[in-house]
Amino acid sequence: MTSNIKESDLATPAIALRGVGKRYGAHRVVDHVDFVVGQGELVGLIGHNGAGKSTLFKMMLGLVPPSEGELVVAGASVGGRGFRAARRRIGYLPENLVLYDNLSGRETLHFFARLKGVSPDACEAMLARVGLADAARRPVREYSKGMRQRLGFAQALLGQPRVLFLDEPTNGLDPAAIRDFYEILLGLRTAGVTIVLTSHILAELQQRADRFAVMAAGRMQAVGSVAALRAQLGLPVTLALRLEPGARPAAIRRLQAEPGLALEIREGATGQDLTVRCVPQAKMAVLAALQPLGRWLDLHIHEPSLEDLFLGLGRPA
């Protein structure tokens, strides 16, 4: 992927990576990644297992040194003199957070507060914020997987971070907890917090993230909004029609007679269903061709989903 990072960009965004790579011997885990995230953006980092997402996270956090490239996070060069102070402005929830089972939820959060130099007075409000106020005194060994995940999210939020890295943050959460989690993220983003998260549940990300970064085999395959990725990949749009009885042959004739339209037409089993697949630019032309027919009962337009885009882009280039 061609770099689009300018020198001036490195001083302004919350995250800026240029030419970042990581090798373990001859094995290249991350390969020349360029990546810029603006202040207050919520970006979904998606890719297959082994794509390099977790390694990229660890490099941005300063936990793993890069083999090459430049990383600027929260206004400081990762690994540089100012990064130690900058890390206090960064929150992180790893995919597999290890907790002390004998400590209570409250004691666990107090422990992380001391590590971060945060007043323990902030812990009670944080436990309430993630829905653990009633379980604060219980030992962590009695927590469900979802409760442990919420406790991990609470520690990531301690200290009012300006940049958040969340690795599979909804793992183990029920639908209500997932909704509450994203409501918290929306409030943080509105307040200017920059958020990068990974998730294999693409449907929950599609309507919530500003942009998506698709990784495969250690490389950044594409970065953009769903609309931008749709335009880049050009996947077909599907129009599913329900017609009045006997109207399908006329509809097919009208579509086949339309000049310049490359269509895939499928007849449904009922005699009233008709499915048309076309390139996105032809969608309005298909509707215009069918409009004079005037015998529609229902119409559903399916644009390529984030999952469709991921399956198209999330392969090695």
Secondary structure as the mmCIF struct_conf table of DSSP 4:
data_model
#
loop_
_struct_conf.conf_type_id
_struct_conf.id
_struct_conf.beg_label_comp_id
_struct_conf.beg_label_asym_id
_struct_conf.beg_label_seq_id
_struct_conf.end_label_comp_id
_struct_conf.end_label_asym_id
_struct_conf.end_label_seq_id
HELX_RH_3T_P HELX_RH_3T_P1 GLU A 7 ALA A 11
BEND BEND1 THR A 12 ALA A 14
STRN STRN1 ILE A 15 TYR A 24
TURN_TY1_P TURN_TY1_P1 GLY A 25 ALA A 26
STRN STRN2 HIS A 27 VAL A 37
TURN_TY1_P TURN_TY1_P2 GLN A 39 GLY A 40
STRN STRN3 LEU A 42 GLY A 47
TURN_TY1_P TURN_TY1_P3 ASN A 49 GLY A 50
BEND BEND2 ALA A 51 GLY A 52
HELX_RH_AL_P HELX_RH_AL_P1 LYS A 53 MET A 60
TURN_TY1_P TURN_TY1_P4 LEU A 61 GLY A 62
BEND BEND3 LEU A 63 VAL A 64
BEND BEND4 SER A 67 SER A 67
STRN STRN4 GLU A 68 VAL A 73
TURN_TY1_P TURN_TY1_P5 ALA A 74 GLY A 75
STRN STRN5 ALA A 76 SER A 77
TURN_TY1_P TURN_TY1_P6 VAL A 78 GLY A 79
BEND BEND5 GLY A 80 GLY A 80
TURN_TY1_P TURN_TY1_P7 ARG A 81 GLY A 82
HELX_RH_AL_P HELX_RH_AL_P2 PHE A 83 ALA A 86
HELX_RH_3T_P HELX_RH_3T_P2 ARG A 87 ARG A 89
STRN STRN6 ILE A 90 LEU A 93
BEND BEND6 GLU A 95 ASN A 96
TURN_TY1_P TURN_TY1_P8 ASP A 101 ASN A 102
BEND BEND7 LEU A 103 LEU A 103
STRN STRN7 SER A 104 SER A 104
HELX_RH_AL_P HELX_RH_AL_P3 GLY A 105 LYS A 116
TURN_TY1_P TURN_TY1_P9 GLY A 117 GLY A 117
TURN_TY1_P TURN_TY1_P10 PRO A 120 ASP A 121
HELX_RH_AL_P HELX_RH_AL_P4 ALA A 122 ARG A 129
TURN_TY1_P TURN_TY1_P11 VAL A 130 GLY A 131
HELX_RH_3T_P HELX_RH_3T_P3 ALA A 133 ALA A 135
TURN_TY1_P TURN_TY1_P12 ALA A 136 ARG A 137
BEND BEND8 ARG A 138 ARG A 138
STRN STRN8 PRO A 139 PRO A 139
HELX_RH_3T_P HELX_RH_3T_P4 VAL A 140 GLU A 142
HELX_RH_AL_P HELX_RH_AL_P5 LYS A 145 LEU A 157
TURN_TY1_P TURN_TY1_P13 LEU A 158 GLY A 159
BEND BEND9 ARG A 162 ARG A 162
STRN STRN9 VAL A 163 ASP A 167
BEND BEND10 GLU A 168 GLU A 168
TURN_TY1_P TURN_TY1_P14 PRO A 169 GLY A 172
HELX_RH_AL_P HELX_RH_AL_P6 PRO A 175 THR A 190
TURN_TY1_P TURN_TY1_P15 ALA A 191 GLY A 192
STRN STRN10 THR A 194 THR A 198
BEND BEND11 HIS A 200 HIS A 200
HELX_RH_AL_P HELX_RH_AL_P7 LEU A 202 GLN A 206
TURN_TY1_P TURN_TY1_P16 GLN A 207 ARG A 208
BEND BEND12 ASP A 210 ASP A 210
STRN STRN11 ARG A 211 ALA A 216
TURN_TY1_P TURN_TY1_P17 ALA A 217 GLY A 218
STRN STRN12 ARG A 219 GLY A 224
HELX_RH_AL_P HELX_RH_AL_P8 VAL A 226 LEU A 233
HELX_LH_PP_P HELX_LH_PP_P1 LEU A 235 PRO A 236
STRN STRN13 VAL A 237 LEU A 243
TURN_TY1_P TURN_TY1_P18 PRO A 245 GLY A 246
HELX_RH_AL_P HELX_RH_AL_P9 ARG A 248 ALA A 257
BEND BEND13 GLU A 258 GLU A 258
TURN_TY1_P TURN_TY1_P19 PRO A 259 GLY A 260
STRN STRN14 GLU A 264 GLU A 267
TURN_TY1_P TURN_TY1_P20 ALA A 269 THR A 270
BEND BEND14 GLY A 271 GLN A 272
STRN STRN15 ASP A 273 CYS A 278
HELX_RH_3T_P HELX_RH_3T_P5 PRO A 280 ALA A 282
HELX_RH_AL_P HELX_RH_AL_P10 LYS A 283 LEU A 290
HELX_RH_3T_P HELX_RH_3T_P6 GLN A 291 LEU A 293
STRN STRN16 TRP A 296 HIS A 302
HELX_LH_PP_P HELX_LH_PP_P2 GLU A 303 SER A 305
HELX_RH_AL_P HELX_RH_AL_P11 LEU A 306 LEU A 313
BEND BEND15 GLY A 314 ARG A 315
#
